[in-house]
Amino acid sequence: MSISSERKKELVRQFQLNEKDTGSSEVQIAIMTERIQNLTEHLRKHPHDFTTRRGLFKLIGKRRRLLNYLQTENLDSYRRLIKALGLRY
């Protein structure tokens, strides 16, 4: 259910703002999106795993708050990120 360190490094490289950036909103949202996709697949196989469902909902809410922050701070970056990740807005 968690993502591998190699996949996390790929996401950081893809969405970082500069070479030392590992924690910007864009990077965090990309990592959360990957985790949400993994949890969604897990719940398709195990529909009665309510603890994972609760964690998924909390993660979706956290990502939504970060997306709202990014939208107010940098609209162009928000739009690029939404398009790259294939999210609805």
C-alpha positions as CSV (number, residue, x, y, z in Angstrom):
1,M,0.0,0.0,0.0
2,S,2.9,2.4,0.6
3,I,5.0,3.5,-2.3
4,S,8.6,2.4,-2.9
5,S,11.5,4.8,-2.3
6,E,12.4,4.6,-6.0
7,R,8.9,5.7,-7.0
8,K,9.0,8.5,-4.4
9,K,12.3,9.7,-5.8
10,E,10.9,9.7,-9.3
11,L,8.0,11.8,-8.2
12,V,10.3,14.3,-6.4
13,R,12.4,14.6,-9.5
14,Q,9.4,15.1,-11.7
15,F,7.6,17.8,-9.6
16,Q,10.4,19.6,-7.7
17,L,10.8,23.3,-8.2
18,N,14.6,23.2,-7.9
19,E,17.3,20.6,-7.4
20,K,17.1,20.7,-3.6
21,D,13.3,20.8,-3.3
22,T,11.8,17.7,-1.7
23,G,8.9,19.2,0.3
24,S,7.1,21.8,-1.8
25,S,3.3,21.6,-2.1
26,E,3.6,20.2,-5.7
27,V,5.8,17.3,-4.5
28,Q,3.6,16.5,-1.5
29,I,0.5,16.5,-3.7
30,A,2.1,14.1,-6.2
31,I,3.2,11.7,-3.5
32,M,-0.2,11.8,-1.9
33,T,-1.9,11.1,-5.2
34,E,0.3,8.0,-5.7
35,R,-0.6,6.8,-2.2
36,I,-4.3,7.5,-2.9
37,Q,-4.2,5.4,-6.1
38,N,-2.5,2.5,-4.2
39,L,-5.1,2.6,-1.4
40,T,-7.9,2.7,-3.9
41,E,-6.6,-0.4,-5.6
42,H,-6.3,-2.1,-2.2
43,L,-9.9,-1.3,-1.3
44,R,-11.1,-2.7,-4.6
45,K,-9.7,-6.1,-3.5
46,H,-10.7,-5.7,0.2
47,P,-13.9,-3.7,0.4
48,H,-14.5,-4.4,4.1
49,D,-11.1,-2.8,5.2
50,F,-12.7,0.1,7.0
51,T,-9.5,1.3,8.7
52,T,-7.8,1.7,5.4
53,R,-10.9,3.5,4.1
54,R,-10.7,6.0,6.9
55,G,-7.0,6.6,6.2
56,L,-7.8,7.1,2.5
57,F,-10.5,9.7,3.3
58,K,-8.1,11.5,5.6
59,L,-5.4,11.5,2.9
60,I,-7.9,12.8,0.3
61,G,-8.8,15.7,2.7
62,K,-5.2,16.6,3.3
63,R,-4.5,16.6,-0.5
64,R,-7.6,18.8,-1.0
65,R,-6.3,21.3,1.5
66,L,-2.9,21.4,-0.1
67,L,-4.5,21.9,-3.5
68,N,-6.6,24.8,-2.2
69,Y,-3.5,26.4,-0.8
70,L,-1.6,26.0,-4.1
71,Q,-4.6,27.4,-6.0
72,T,-4.6,30.6,-3.9
73,E,-0.8,31.0,-3.9
74,N,0.2,30.0,-7.5
75,L,-2.7,29.4,-10.0
76,D,-0.4,28.5,-12.9
77,S,1.4,25.8,-10.9
78,Y,-1.9,24.5,-9.7
79,R,-3.2,24.1,-13.2
80,R,0.0,22.4,-14.4
81,L,-0.1,20.0,-11.5
82,I,-3.8,19.1,-12.0
83,K,-3.2,18.4,-15.6
84,A,0.0,16.3,-15.0
85,L,-1.7,14.2,-12.3
86,G,-5.0,13.9,-14.1
87,L,-7.1,15.2,-11.3
88,R,-10.4,17.0,-11.5
89,Y,-10.7,20.5,-10.2
